[in-house]
Structure formats: C-alpha cells, structure tokens
Amino acid sequence: MSATSTYPIEIPANVWQSPHLSPSAKLLYGEIAYLCREESYCPLSYAYFAERYAVTRKTVKAWIAQLEGAQLVRVRYDPSGHQRLLYLEQPREEPNKNQLTVPFIS
C-alpha cells in the first residue's frame, strides 16, 4: 500500500476518548485496525507510517508504545525474527464517563 492510499478507518470510542493516548496515536490505531482486517496482524514498518504521517520513525515508535501501553496492540516478530508484526488486542470494556448520547428525534 502506498503512502498516498486512502481508505476508511474506524476508531472505537474507548480509543478516541482515551485521555492516555495522543491524537496521532488514536489515528494510527484506526489505520492499524483497518490494515489488520484481512489477516490477524499487520506487518509493522515504522518507515511506512513515518512517511505516511510525515514524521520520524522515532515518533511512530512512540505512538506504537502508547498503544501497547494501553493494551490496544501487541508487537511480535515473525519466526525469522526480522519482520515486526502488529496484532490488535481485544478491547477492554471500561466504563467511560464521557460517552456521547445522541438524542432521539421523532
């Protein structure tokens, strides 16, 4: 996938409402979730995401660390030990006091 590819992403409420994640980490989560839709994992390339978001690899690594710290993703290596693979963790159900309520209009 090229850095100019476009596709829809969804960011669950427990992610976008988290006060522990930067806005960029939240956006990255949505993209990772989209890229994991066909396989149970996404090959993780800091260079790909760095180019896509016009930031450094170090910045991408920090965002991934935020997502790992929030237990939203897990980074593992393939059997050869050379390619990082990114897996989505099952979301934790936490009560969120900031839930948006949408009024029903009849």
HUJO-V986330 format. One line per field, one symbol per residue. ss: DSSP state (a for helix, b for strand, c for the rest). burial: b if it has 16 or more other C-alpha atoms within 10 Angstrom, else e. A space follows every 50 residues. Layout:
ss->???
burial->???
This chain:
ss->ccccccccccccaaaaccccccaaaaaaaaaaaaacccccbbbccaaaaa aaacccaaaaaaaaaaaaacccbbbbbccccccbbbbbcccccccccccc cccccc
burial->eeeeeeeeeebeebbbbeeebeeebbbbbbbbbbbbeeeebbbbebbebb eeeeeebebbbebbbbbeebebbbbeeeeeeeebbbbbeeeeeeeeeeee eeeeee
